[in-house]
Structures are given as structure tokens and as C-alpha cells.
């Protein structure tokens, strides 16, 4: 770790991490909570996302309008997001306004009032968001994929929650969830930009001293099972995700899997894009992704294609999955490494990205991984390492989720049989 990145764990359990960038004039500052969809019970599914919405709806000191006005009065930006393993609240401001950002974020995490009228309005907004997702097949197919890969467990629940649960969720459930999960040992206060570590420590001590003290049960272990989901709809395209169990962040094959995703479906030069779109014209969009978690992960391929092309698409994709298990060329490996390296280094130019990265590293590895260490691990990956990661994943139980005119899609047993060869 460079001397510009420093980490302190306070007696309360709160972790404070900073990256000082004296050449910039801004600060990105956030509170990152190790609580997300996988920490929810079925009857409270969507609580993490609901809390994210309610955070901006008023505290004991500020109305919803006042929160927006104060941050925008100084030209700053305030936002939040919910993921499967964490929820983030973050701001970007000019360097002289870092104290204001810390004050507002600390206020919304510790002193939100959950006004009943505001809650009902936001409940309606979230229901609209769920409805929009349900009406967007290339969006909702990923929820179906997750639910099929991880059935009957929190890891398979939708991040937005379901319409029935959101409609029925009482105010007390949100307050209780926040009290249980938003504890100092689960929160990382991070900042990157024109701020010193000493200044951030002072802000954290002043503005995050009232986090609740509780002991939450650990999230259930993620158990990948796989299977098939089909939703037949009259659409112009069938949207599908084909996926497999993958490696966790700490897995020795993580970097090989990341490079595999890049060379297989990570850009216009990737195997899938070239073979499926450029040579055969079967799709407009096709891509692959690696979604690692703390204790597992998924590797998936998304494609949208016409009903007539669906029968041809899947065998072509399966052919590429078989081929990459046998041979990875040095040329395409070098290209994938260049793409990943460039993406990582370009992210260093943004205070927001750097703030996000250091918080993520603390939650994931317990320390900030130096960029040099990450690049060295990427450089050390061989062509055989990538092929081996493909064999490990693509010979496991597949998951298929599809929405649209699905009748011509091959069935899962045929897909599994082809992959086993």
C-alpha cells in the first residue's frame, strides 16, 4: 500500500480508510455498509433498497428538501445504491465541503425519521421501479437467473424486493433492519481526494458516533444449485442468461476468471461478439460477466435474439464455451490483460472510483490491495490458467433464464449434455 492510502479501525469497530490525492480539488466521501440483499429474510426482501430510498427523505435535523438543497448549494452530488452484499451512501464535493458531506451522510444513516407520509410516497416510487423492471425483459431476466441459480435463499432474492413484500413492509421492519445491520463493525467510512487521513478520522468520530450497537447473524452461505426458468411472452426478442457457478473474490482463479470473461464476451474483439454478432448476425447485444461474492459467484452470458435465431444461437455459444476450454491464444490473452489493466488504471483518475475501490477492498479482503499487486496477479495469469478456469465453470451445472418467445430455445438437459462433452 502506498503512503497515500491509510486505514484505521476505531474502538467502536468502525473502519476509516482514505486515499489522499493532493493534486485534485474535490473529495468523494461515503459510508459503505456490509448489508445487502443476501442479508434479508424473505419477508423483508427489499429492505436494503427501501432504506436506501428513505435515507434522503428526512432526518431529525433536515427535511428531504433540506438534504437536497444543502448538498446542491455547494455544487455537490449525493447518491446511494444497493447491491447483494452491501449498501452505499456517498457524495462528491469540493474539498472545502468535505465536512458537510460527512455531516449529511452521518445524519441520514443515524437520524432518519422514516416519516409515515414520506414512507408511503416512497413505497409507491419503489413499486413503480419494480413495475418498470418487470416490463424490461433485458433487466428482469437477470433477477430470474439469480433466483434460479440460488433458489430458496437470500442470494436469489431480487434487490428491489417483490411487489407483495414491499406493499406489506411496515415502518418498524425498516427501522429494525437498520438498527440490526447498520452497526459500526459493518460500516466503512471512506474518502478519496483532497483530504488527509487525520481530517477524515475527525469527521468520522464527529459524525458517525451514534451508529447502533447490535449483533446481526451472518448472511447464510450462498448455495449455487442451477436450473431452468422460462417465461413465454410475445416479444420481438428472447432475452436469455446462461450461467454457471464461479469463483469468489479470494479464489486463486479469480483473476483468470476475470480475464476469461473479458476475452469471451467483454468487448467488440471478444470471441462471442465476433462469432455471434459479426460473423453470424444472430444478435445485437451479447456479453459475458463474472459476478464474484465473498463465498462464491456466478459467470454468465447474456444475449438478446429473435425467435427464429434462438435455436441457432445457443449451440454457437456452447461451441465457444467448449473451444475456450481447449485453447486460449497468447494474442487474445494479451488483449484481455490490456483491457482489464487499462480499465483499472483509468479508474484511478476518478475520486469517486477510488473511494469506491478502497471501501470495497476493506469489506472484501480486510485491507486495500495495492494496484501493483493486482496488476502483478493479472500479469501472472497464463493461457492455460484461463482455459482451466473455463473447464472448472463450464462443466458444472448450468443455469438458464429466458424471457420472450422461448419455444425454439434448446432445453437445459441438452445444454448440459453438450457442455459435458
N, C-alpha and C positions, 0 to 999 in steps of 0.2 A: 504494500500500500504506500502511496506517495504521502508526503507530509502535508499535502493539501486536504487529505481526507482523514477525519478523526471521528472516533466513536466513543461515547461514554454511556455506561449503564448507571442510572441513578438508583439510590437506595429503594425507591418506590417500585423499581422494576422497569420503569420507562427507559427506552433506549433513544439516545440523541445522536444523530450522525450528520456530519456536514462535509461539504466539499467547497473549499474556498476558491473562488475564481476572481481574483482582484482586477482582471482586465475587463470585466463586464460591468454594466450599470444596473443590473436587475438581480432579484432574488426570487427563486422558486422555493416555496416552503409548504410542507404538507404533513398531515398526520395519517399514517397508514396502519390500518387495524387488521390484525390477523384473524379476521372473521368474515366469512362469506357464505355462499350458498351451501357449501358442504357442511357447515356448522349448524344448519337449520333442521329442525324436525319437520315432518311432512305437514303438520297442522300449522306451522309458522313459516312455510315456504314463501319466500319473497320478503321476509322481514328485513334482511340486509339492504335490499334495494329500496324498500319503503323508507327505512331510516335515512338512506342517502337523500331521498327526496325531501323528507321532513326536516333535515338539518338546516335548510335555508328558509324555513317557514316561521322563524321567530324564537327568541330566547327570552330570559327574564330581563335582559337589558336592551334587546333590539327587536324591532318588528321585522317581518320579512322584507318590507320595503327598505328599512334602515340598513339591513345587511347588504342589499344590492347597492344602495346609494353610497355607503361608506367605502366599499371597495372600488366602485366606479368613479367616485370623487377624486381618487388619486390615479385613475387610469389603469387600475389593476384588473385581474381576471380571477374569478373564483369558480371552482368546479368540483365535481366528485364523480366516482364511478364504483360499480360493484362488480366483483369477479367471484370465481368459485372459492378462492382461498383467502381473499381479503377485500376490504373496502377502503377507498382512499378519498381524502378531502384535501384539496391543495389550492394554492394561489400563486400567482406570479405578479410581482410588484416591482416598482423602482426600489433601489437599495435603501433609501431613506424611509420606506414604508414597511419594512420587514416586521416591525413591532405591531403594526396594525394587522397584518396578515396573521401573525401568531395569535393575536387577541381574538380576532373573529373566528378562526378555526377552533381555538380552545373553547370559545364561548358556545359554538354550535355543538361541540362534542360533549360538553359538560352541563350546559344550562338550557338546552332546548325545552320548550314548554309543551309541545305537542297540542297546541290549541285545537279543541274539537272541531271547530268550523274549518280551520286550515287543513286538518287531517281529512275531513270528508271531501274537501275540494281536491286534495292531492290523491286521495283514493280514486276519485274519478279520472284524474290525469293518468294514473298508473293503469287503470282499466282500459283507457284509450290506447296506451302504449302496448298493452298485451294484445288488444284487438288489431292494432297495426302490424304487430309481429305475426299474428295468426294469418293475416291477409298478405303476408310477404313470404312466398314459398322458399325463396333462397335464403331466408333468415330462419324461419321456423323449422326447416329441415335439420338444422344443427341441434335444436332442442330435442327433436325426435331421435337423432343419432345419439345424443348424450344419454337420454332416458333408456334407449335400447342397449347401449354398451354397459350402463351401470343401473340395471333395473332394481327397484325396490330399496333404494338407498339415497342418502342426501346428494352424493356426487352426480346422480342422474336427474336431480330436480332442476326445473328452469330457473334461471337467475331472476327473472321478473316475477316469479310466482305464477299461480294459476288464478283464473278469474274467480272461482269459488272461494279460494282461501283468502284472496285479497278483499273480496266483498265482506267476508266474515271476520277479518282480523280486527280485534279490539285495540284500543289505545294502550291498554295495560300490557298487551303482548309485546308491543314495540318498546315500551318503557322497560319491561322486564328483560327483553333481549339485549338492549343497550347496557343495562346495569350488569348483566351477566358477562357479556363479551367485550365491552369497551373498557377493559382493565389495563393498568399500566404495563403489565408484563406482555400484553398483546399489541401495544401501540409503539410505533416507531415515529418519532418526530424527526423529519429530515429536511435539509435545506441545501441548496447549491446556488452559488453566485457570489455576489459581493457581500459576504457575511463571514465573520470569524466564528470559530467553534465556541469561543468563550461567550460571544454575543448570543449565539443560539442556545447555549446552556442557560443563560439568564432568562431568555424568553420562555424556554420550556419550563423552567422552575416557576416562573411567574404565572404562566397561562395554562399549564396542564397539571396543576396540583390537586384538582378536585375530581380526577377520574375515579370511578367506583372501584372498591376493593371486593373482589369475588373470585371464586374458583370455578371456572367452567370446565365441563367434561371435554376431553379431547374429541376431535371430529372422528367419526367412525372410519375405519380403514376403507379405502377405495377398492372394491372388488369388481374388476372387469369380468363380464360374462359374454357379451356379444349376442347377436341375434339379428332379427329382421323386422323392419317396420315399413309398411306401405300404406300410403293414403292416396287413394284414387280420386283425382279431381279433374275437371275439364279445364285444363290449362294448355297454353301453347307449348310449354316445355315440361319435361320431367326434371326435377331437381333432386340430385342424389348425393349422398355422402357414403363412401365406402371406407371403413376404418379398421384399425387393429390396436391391440394393446401395445403400449410404447414405454419408453424409459422415463424414470423420474429425473429431476434436476441433478441429483447427486450420482446417478448411474454412470459408470465408467464409459458407457457407449453414448452418453448424451450428445457430445459434440459430433460424433459420427452420424447420429440420427438427425441432427440439425443440418448437416451438410447433405445428407440423403434427401431431406425434404426440399432443399434448395435446388439440387440438380435434377430432382424428379419433377417438381412442379412449382418451382419458385420464381420463374420469370419467363420471358419470351424465348430464351435459349434452352429452356428445360426440356427434358425428354417428352413429357406429356404434352406440353404446349406445341412442340414441333410435330410430334406424331399425330396427335388427336385433332388439333386445330389446323395447323399449317399444311400438313400433308393430306389429311382426310376430310377436313372441313366439317367435322361432326359436332363441334361446339363453338359457342362464342367465348365462354368462360370455363376454364379448368385450372385447378390449383391444388397444391398439397399443403399440409400443415402438420406441425408437431406441437402438441399441447401437453407439456410436462406438468406434473404436480409434485408435491412433496413425497408421495409414496406410489407413484405410477405415472401413467399418462396415456395419451392416445395419439395415433398417427392416422391422418385421414386424407382423402382425396375428394374434393367437391367438383361436380360438373353439372351443367345445365344443357340439356339437349332436346331435340324434337322427338315426338313419339316414334316416328319412323326410324330415327337414327339410334334409338336407345338399345336395340338388340345388338347393333354392331359396336357401340361404344364400350360396353363392359368387357367383352373379350379383348379388345385392343388395349384397354387399361391393364387387364390381367396379364397380357403379354409383356407389357413394360415392367410390371411388378416382378414377373419371372425373370426377365432379362437382367434387371439391375441386381438380382441376387447372384448372378453368374459373373458379371463383369462390369467394372467401373473404370473408365479410362482416366489416365493421368490428366488429360486435357480438360475434361469436364469437372474433375475434382478440383483442379487449379482454379477454374472459373467459379465454382461454388465457394471456394475459400475466399476468393477475391470479393465476391458479392457479400458474404457474411462479414468479412473484415471491414469493407467499406461502410456497411450499414452500422456496425458498431462504432467505428471512428467518427462517422458523420453525426451520430447521436451525441457525441461529446461536445458538439458545438452548441447544444441547447441546454440551458439551465434546467428546464423542465424535465428533459430526458435524464439528465444526470441526477437530479433529485429523485426521480422515479427509480432509477437503477440502484442507487445506494440503499434506498429503503427496501427494495426487492431483495437485494443481496443479504441484508440483515435478516429478513424474515426467512429466507431460503437456506442460507449457509451459515448464518450467525456471524458473518464478517463480510466486509466489502472485498470482493475479488479484484485484484489489480488488473487493469486491461492487459498488461504484458503477460500475465498468467493465462488469461483467456485466449489471447492470440497464440501463445505457445501451444496450448492444448489443441487448438484448431489446426495449427501447422503440423502437429504430430500425427494427425489422422491420416491413415493410408487408404488407398483404394480398396484394399481387402477389408479394412475396418468398416467402410461404408457398406460393402456388399454383405458383410457379416451381420450388420445391424438390419439390413433388409431381410435376410434369411430369418433372423430372430423374430421380426414382427410379422412378416407376410405369410409365415407358415403357421401362425396362431389363429385362433377362432376369429373370423371376420364379423363385422357389424355392417349392415346395410340399412340405410334410411332413405326413403324416396317419397316425393310428393308430386302429384301431377298424373299424366297419362302413363301409368306404370305397367300396363298389361304386357308389354313386349320386353320388359326388363328380365334378365335371367334370374332364377330363384337362387336363394342363398346356398343350398346344398351343391348346386352346380358350380357356384363361385368358389366355395371351399374345396371342392374336388379339383378344380383347375389349379388352385394355389398350392395344393398338397403335392402336385407332380414335381 
